[in-house]
Amino acid sequence: SLREAWRVNVLRLVMASTETPDTCSAQGDSSPAPLLSGWLRKRYPVLKGRWHRRWCVLLPTCLTFYADSECKIRKGSVNIKRYSRLIPFRDKSAPGDAVVHRDSRPFGFVLDAGSNSAPEHFLYFEALSETELEAWNAAIEHAVSLAAPCESQEPLDVNCTVSPCEAMDTGGVLLSKRLEVWNMLYSGDFSDEHEAVVASLGPWQPAFEFQSSEKGKLRAGLSPSIRGKAWYMLSGAASKKMRTGKTYDQLVADGYALGNIEAVLVIEADVPRTGISGIDEVVLRNVLLAFAAAHPDIGYCQSMNLIAATLLSYMEEQQAFWTLCSLLKDLLPPEYFCAQMRGLRADMQVLNSLIQCFLPDLATHLASCRIDLSLMVVNWFLCLFTRTLPSEISHRLIDVMLLEGSSVLFRMALAILSARQQDLLKCTSLPDTYPLLRSPCEQRGSVPAVPSHELWQSMFGSWLDDLTEADLQSRRKTYVHAVRLEDEEVPDKAVQSAEACDNLQVHESGCKQVPDLDTSYWGLLSSWLGDAVKE
């Protein structure tokens, strides 16, 4: 869909370095002479967007548009490729939204600035007369004839550890129909009007299947300097903000008015021990209380503080709140944090089935020793690995999750288990697995650390090629159904699961905690789940 294509193209664009030469930079003394320049009306990058008068300058390699004829206020640009073409609205073959504007704008045209790997990148213009329309058509055809043939791109190593700007070639960046809006966001000019355009894209959806030559670029991760804006945009947070009936300030006030319910008490206990430096505890408390007020079906679950604090490391308070809402409500399956945690319990069973499929020797050993790893790995999923992996890799994981969806969580889980498989095969009880799985990228006693780049290489390795989003959704559907049947059979033990989360207790307020256990086992779990409060 258009929304999915935009999300992929935004992620491609934000990985481009600001220092990379721009083939469509403003005219200078050394620039070639324009093929054509003049006033055109350009549509704002949404179907119902306004049309703006723009001074357009066509060079042999690109079309640049300005707010003024002196070329001082640059609004955007698009590269001209061998595959670019101009199609008048009146042409029955005109693509995109041309049919919508055909009658009202007789001199309008579509500029398809795509390439061989993404042939649909539409911009909409209107000439001021029939003569000017013909002139622009001829000029674009001439520019296309001068364009160099597109060089084939070698697939980038999906395991690359280079910076995004090194991994991305601006000549291959496929700009989206939202280019003009994103340029404003990228430059820091983020107004309410621009946010409304982003919000019109709707809630988060996984991106379409992109070509293998693009995967390395996308999986190279985002630059930390623009990660906050990118997360806010890619998560659908702006749309959620627009569709929610209350403002953030109102929800914060509602959160403080909840009183001494269990969720509030545990938030108060969790905030000081979040463990992420540089986070204002008052701001973190505000975000968590607002979430509890906005989502009474969830309330608060231990680990939310870690996700919220991670977001606050990159963005301001209000954006962090709406992004948190999108991550927990849209990106993760339904009922992940709700009272019965069916989504999470189902995912634990999905992971068990994937271990049987991709790590059969480990699955056989765990079954023979009656070791259920669900209790150990549940925190990986609840925290989105922020408590398990170094920030440089866990934050990169969120980058890719915003594009591909929660399937990357299973990829990382399987990568960790694969890296630790030989040691796990020596374990005879669940506590034996703790030093191997608690922080796999850290040295713990005699247990060596797993290099983070090896995990990244493994999670996108060929051995997991059969782990597709379609296969994952099929497995989830099966196990969600099994969990529901389980709850119907034992309604008073709905939180318990035969293969996952047996020891998680859910309070009526929606706050998930760990119940009383024997001293040795409690020591293990309290460290693992963040010193959960015992009643």
Secondary structure by P-SEA (a helix, b strand, c coil): caaaaaaaaaaaaaaccccccccccccccccccccbbbbbbbccccccbbbbbbbccccccbbbbbcccccccccbbbbbccccccccccccccccccccccccccccccccccccccccbbbbbbcccaaaaaaaaaaaaaaaaacccccccccccccccccccccccccccccccaaaaaaaaaaccccaaaaaaaaacccccccccccccccccccccccccaaaaaaaaaaaaaaaaaaccccaaaaaaaaaaccccaaaaaaaacccccccccccaaaaaaaaaaaaaaccccccccaaaaaaaaaaacccaaaaaaaaaaaaccccccccccccaaaaaaaaaaaaaaaaaccaaaaaaaaaacccccccaaaaaaacccccccaaaaaaaaaaaacccaaaaaaaaaaaaaaaaaaaaacccccccccccccccccccccccccaaaaaaaaaccccccccaaaaaaaaaaaaaaaaaaaaacccccccccccccccccccccbbbbccccaaaaaaaaaaacccccc
